[in-house]
């Protein structure tokens, strides 16, 4: 009794397990999947997350105190958003390397976005406890705007690394 033939799909290359190669059901295809551009993923993720941080800071600061809060919110949004966006973009870009499957990449994005939201919750709790800007209204706005932005950016991030194409040969 022989082992069943694997179904067509991408598998580790028999000659080089660090790469993937397409098995069409009978023979290995000659080509490898095109490399994913990690640099482009990093830049776009960084830009998305920095915009989210600045927008969240502006909105929550403006709700708390219209003039001073807007300026303070912009400073906080950039000050906190810059390192967080750098770190999150590096994690997501690392997950975009060719050896990572689409499913693993999507899980990494989801875990990163959940981590970012938990960090914002902790920031909001600290904000509420310190009564930083005229009460807790700004902190609740911060949570709401951040949640909406992260939900909106999720599909964009998931599209950055497309599914590996099936070769025509």
N, C-alpha and C positions, 0 to 999 in steps of 0.2 A: 504494500500500500504506500503510495507516494504522498508527500506533503502537498497541501493545496497551494496552488499558485497565488501569490499575493495579487490583490486588485491593483488597477492602475492608480498611480499617485506618486508623490514625492517621497523619497526615502534617502537615508544616508548613502552617499556614493560608496560602492564596494571598494574602489581604489583609494579614496580619500574620505574617511568618515566625517571629517570636519565640514564637508560640503554636501549639498543635496543634489540628487539626480532624479530624473523622471523615469519611472518604470511604466511602460505603456500596456503591460499585461503579458507581453511575450519577450521583449528585449529592452535593454537600457537605452534611453535616448542619448544622443551625442552631446547635447547642450546642457549647461547648468542654468539654474535660475539667474536672472539678471540681479546684480548686486543692488541692495537697497542703499539709498543715499542718506546716511546717518546725519551728515551735516545739515541737510535741508530739514530733517525732522527736528533737530535741536533748535534751529533758528525759529521755525514756526511755533513750536511748543513754547519757547521762551517768550516770543511776542504775544501769543494768546494769554499766557499766564500773567505777564506783566500788565497787559491791558486790563485783565480781570482785577488785579490787585489795585491798580490806580483807580479804576472805576468804583470798586468797592469802597476804597478809602474816601474818595470824593463824595459819593452818595451818603455814606454813613456820617461823615463829618458835617455835611451840609444839613442833614436832618437834625443833628444835635445842636449845631449853632451855625446859622446861615453864613456869616462872613468868616470869622475866625476858624470855624469848623471845616470850611471848604479848604482853606490853606493847610490846616493841620492834617486833614484827611489826605490831601495830596502828598504831603511829606511822609505820612505814615504809610500810605499806599506804595510809594516808591521805595521807602526805606525797608519795609518788610517784604514787599513784592519782588525786589531785585534778587536778594539771595534765595528766596523760596522758588522763584521762577528759574533761576540758574540750576538749583539742585534738582527740581522736578524735571526740567528739560534734559539734564544730563542722564537721569534715571530712565526717562522714556526713550531718549535717543540710544542709550545702551541696549534697551530692549528691542530696538529696531534693527539690530544687526542681522545679517542673513541667516545665521544659524538658529535664530529664535523663530518658533512657529507663530502663526497669526494668533492662535488661541492664547499663547503665553504673552504675546504683546498686548492683546486686549485686556488680559488679567492685570498686567503691569500698569496699564493706564487706569483701570478701575481702582486698583490699590493706591496708586499715587493720588488720584482725585479724592478718594475717601480720606487719605492721610492729610491732604491739604484742608479738607473741610473740618476734620477733627482739630487741626491746628488753629483754624479760624474760630471754632467753638471755644477753645481754650483762651484765645485772645479776647473773645467777647465776654467770657466769664470774668477774666481779669479786669476788663474794661468796666463791667457792671459793678464788680466789687470795689473798684477804686473810684467810681462815680466820676470818671475822667472828663466827660463833656456833658454837663447838664443832665445827668441821669442816665438811664439805660436805653433810651430810645435809639440812640446811635448804634449801640451794640446789636440790638435786634435787627436794625436795618442792615448792618454789616453782615449778619448771618443770612438774612434773606437774599440780599443781592449776591453774595458769594455763592450760595446754593443755586440760584438761578443761572449765574454765569458758568459754574462748573457743569451743570446739567447741559447747558447750551454748547459748551466747548467739547464735551465728550464725543459726539459723533465726528467732529472735525479731527480730533486726535486719532480716533480709530481709523479714519480714512488716510492718514499720513503714510502708513505702510500698507500698500495694497496686497491682496492675496496673491500668492505666487502663481503666475500664469501657467497654463498647461501648454507645452510645446505642440506645434502643429504636426511635427513629424512623428 
